[in-house]
């Protein structure tokens, strides 16, 4: 055998040994890596699956607890809202009870004495006390409209009549007083209105014709 043939065989053997070493290294790397699933996704170990299941159960339990807490909170708020609505006027009612007591005492006194003058004076006194209570403590006050210009924001025309010498619609008479609560009109006064004696004068809309 020639030297040339001997060198060629040595080269081929070295290449074969290198290929075997490289193959073993790749096999070792593949054994060390987690098994890959479809589309290159890694498969979880049994221990990892158990840990995820435990975390999922804990999160689900927390969610159920939060949901129950929120439902209890909602029910409590609805109950408190209902109670607030039902008893919102409790303080006002308590202030009105002494007035009711005064009326009962006045009636009993009148049944015994049959003194109309005393009974009338007692009623006037109760009415003043009642009005003062509502105005000073609760901000409810009546307003007079007689002689004022007609204001649809404060007045409701129940009756109208034309009058000479009247340039604008003017309230002639209060049928039912209007009331403010604080600074808001909560009931318009029902009034009789004097109208200018002219066809072109603006006409207030009577209450029964309002839309």
C-alpha positions as CSV (number, residue, x, y, z in Angstrom):
1,X,0.0,0.0,0.0
2,X,1.3,3.4,-0.9
3,X,1.8,6.3,1.4
4,X,-0.9,8.2,-0.3
5,X,-3.5,5.5,0.3
6,X,-2.5,5.3,3.9
7,X,-2.9,9.0,4.5
8,X,-6.4,9.0,2.8
9,X,-7.6,6.2,5.1
10,X,-6.3,8.1,8.2
11,X,-8.2,11.2,7.0
12,X,-11.4,9.3,6.5
13,X,-11.1,7.7,9.9
14,X,-10.6,11.1,11.6
15,X,-13.7,12.5,9.8
16,X,-15.8,9.5,11.0
17,X,-14.6,9.8,14.6
18,X,-15.5,13.6,14.5
19,X,-19.0,12.8,13.2
20,X,-19.6,10.2,15.9
21,X,-18.5,12.7,18.6
22,X,-20.7,15.4,17.2
23,X,-23.7,13.0,17.0
24,X,-23.2,12.0,20.7
25,X,-23.1,15.7,21.7
26,X,-26.4,16.4,19.9
27,X,-28.0,13.4,21.5
28,X,-27.0,14.5,24.9
29,X,-28.3,18.1,24.3
30,X,-31.6,16.6,23.1
31,X,-31.9,14.5,26.2
32,X,-31.2,17.5,28.5
33,X,-33.9,19.7,26.8
34,X,-37.7,19.3,27.7
35,X,-39.6,17.3,25.3
36,X,-41.1,19.5,22.6
37,X,-44.8,19.2,21.7
38,X,-46.7,20.3,18.6
39,X,-45.5,23.5,16.9
40,X,-42.3,23.5,19.1
41,X,-44.1,24.1,22.4
42,X,-42.5,22.6,25.5
43,X,-44.5,19.9,27.4
44,X,-44.9,20.6,31.1
45,X,-43.8,18.1,33.7
46,X,-46.3,16.5,36.1
47,X,-44.9,18.7,38.9
48,X,-45.4,21.9,36.9
49,X,-49.0,20.8,36.0
50,X,-49.8,20.2,39.7
51,X,-48.4,23.6,40.6
52,X,-50.5,25.4,38.0
53,X,-53.6,23.5,39.1
54,X,-53.0,24.6,42.7
55,X,-52.6,28.2,41.6
56,X,-55.7,28.0,39.5
57,X,-57.7,26.6,42.4
58,X,-56.4,29.4,44.7
59,X,-57.3,32.1,42.1
60,X,-60.7,30.7,41.6
61,X,-61.3,30.6,45.4
62,X,-60.2,34.2,45.6
63,X,-62.6,35.2,42.8
64,X,-65.5,33.5,44.4
65,X,-64.8,35.2,47.7
66,X,-64.5,38.6,46.0
67,X,-67.8,38.0,44.2
68,X,-69.6,37.0,47.4
69,X,-68.2,40.1,49.2
70,X,-69.4,42.4,46.4
71,X,-72.8,40.8,46.4
72,X,-73.1,41.3,50.1
73,X,-72.0,44.9,49.7
74,X,-74.6,45.5,47.0
75,X,-77.4,44.1,49.1
76,X,-76.3,46.2,52.1
77,X,-76.2,49.4,50.0
78,X,-79.7,48.7,48.5
79,X,-81.0,48.0,52.0
80,X,-79.5,51.3,53.4
81,X,-80.8,53.2,50.4
82,X,-84.3,51.9,50.9
83,X,-84.2,52.7,54.7
84,X,-82.9,56.2,53.9
85,X,-85.8,56.8,51.5
86,X,-88.4,55.5,53.9
87,X,-87.1,57.5,56.8
88,X,-85.7,60.6,55.1
89,X,-88.5,62.7,56.6
90,X,-88.2,61.4,60.1
91,X,-86.8,64.6,61.6
92,X,-89.5,66.7,59.9
93,X,-92.2,64.4,61.2
94,X,-90.7,64.6,64.7
95,X,-90.9,68.4,64.5
96,X,-94.5,68.2,63.3
97,X,-95.7,66.0,66.2
98,X,-95.8,68.8,68.8
99,X,-97.9,70.8,66.4
100,X,-100.3,67.9,66.1
101,X,-100.4,67.7,69.9
102,X,-101.3,71.4,70.1
103,X,-104.2,70.9,67.7
104,X,-105.5,68.0,69.8
105,X,-105.3,70.0,73.0
106,X,-107.1,73.0,71.3
107,X,-109.9,70.7,70.1
108,X,-110.4,69.1,73.5
109,X,-110.4,72.5,75.2
110,X,-113.0,73.8,72.7
111,X,-115.2,70.7,73.3
112,X,-115.3,71.5,77.0
113,X,-115.5,75.2,77.1
114,X,-117.4,75.9,73.8
115,X,-115.6,79.2,73.7
116,X,-115.1,80.0,70.1
117,X,-113.0,83.1,70.7
118,X,-110.4,81.2,72.8
119,X,-110.5,78.3,70.3
120,X,-109.8,80.7,67.4
121,X,-107.0,82.5,69.2
122,X,-105.4,79.1,69.9
123,X,-105.6,78.0,66.3
124,X,-104.0,81.3,65.2
125,X,-101.2,80.7,67.7
126,X,-100.6,77.2,66.5
127,X,-100.5,78.3,62.9
128,X,-97.9,80.9,63.6
129,X,-95.7,78.5,65.5
130,X,-96.1,76.0,62.7
131,X,-95.1,78.5,60.0
132,X,-92.2,79.7,62.1
133,X,-90.9,76.2,62.5
134,X,-91.1,75.4,58.8
135,X,-89.4,78.6,57.8
136,X,-86.6,78.8,60.4
137,X,-85.6,75.2,60.6
138,X,-86.6,73.8,57.2
139,X,-86.4,76.8,54.9
140,X,-90.0,76.6,53.7
141,X,-91.6,80.0,53.3
142,X,-94.7,81.3,51.4
143,X,-94.6,84.3,49.0
144,X,-97.2,86.8,48.3
145,X,-98.1,87.6,44.7
146,X,-100.8,90.2,44.8
147,X,-99.8,93.3,42.9
148,X,-96.7,91.6,41.3
149,X,-96.1,91.2,37.6
150,X,-97.2,87.8,36.3
151,X,-94.2,85.4,36.3
152,X,-94.9,81.9,34.8
153,X,-92.0,80.6,36.9
154,X,-93.8,81.5,40.1
155,X,-97.4,81.9,39.1
156,X,-100.1,79.7,37.7
157,X,-103.0,81.6,36.1
158,X,-106.3,80.2,37.2
159,X,-108.5,83.1,36.1
160,X,-107.9,86.2,33.9
161,X,-109.8,89.4,33.3
162,X,-109.0,92.4,31.2
163,X,-108.6,95.8,32.9
164,X,-108.1,99.3,31.6
165,X,-104.9,101.1,32.4
166,X,-102.9,97.8,32.9
167,X,-99.8,97.7,30.7
168,X,-98.6,94.2,31.6
169,X,-100.2,91.1,33.2
170,X,-100.5,91.7,36.9
171,X,-101.5,89.4,39.7
172,X,-104.8,90.6,41.2
173,X,-105.4,87.9,43.8
174,X,-103.8,84.9,45.4
175,X,-106.1,81.8,45.3
176,X,-103.4,79.5,46.7
177,X,-100.1,80.7,48.0
178,X,-96.8,79.7,46.4
179,X,-93.9,78.4,48.4
180,X,-90.1,78.5,48.3
181,X,-87.9,75.7,49.7
182,X,-84.7,77.5,50.4
183,X,-84.3,79.5,47.1
184,X,-86.3,77.1,44.9
185,X,-90.0,77.5,44.0
186,X,-91.6,74.2,44.9
187,X,-95.2,75.3,44.4
188,X,-96.4,78.0,42.1
189,X,-99.0,80.4,43.4
190,X,-102.5,79.9,41.9
191,X,-103.6,83.4,41.0
192,X,-106.1,85.7,39.3
193,X,-104.5,87.9,36.6
194,X,-105.4,91.3,35.3
195,X,-104.7,91.6,31.6
196,X,-104.0,94.7,29.5
197,X,-107.2,95.7,27.6
198,X,-105.7,95.2,24.1
199,X,-105.6,92.4,21.5
200,X,-101.9,92.5,21.1
201,X,-101.1,92.1,24.7
202,X,-99.3,88.9,25.7
203,X,-101.6,86.4,27.3
204,X,-100.6,84.0,30.1
205,X,-101.7,80.4,29.6
206,X,-104.3,79.3,32.1
207,X,-103.4,76.2,34.2
208,X,-105.9,73.9,32.5
209,X,-104.5,74.7,29.0
210,X,-100.8,74.1,29.8
211,X,-99.2,71.1,28.1
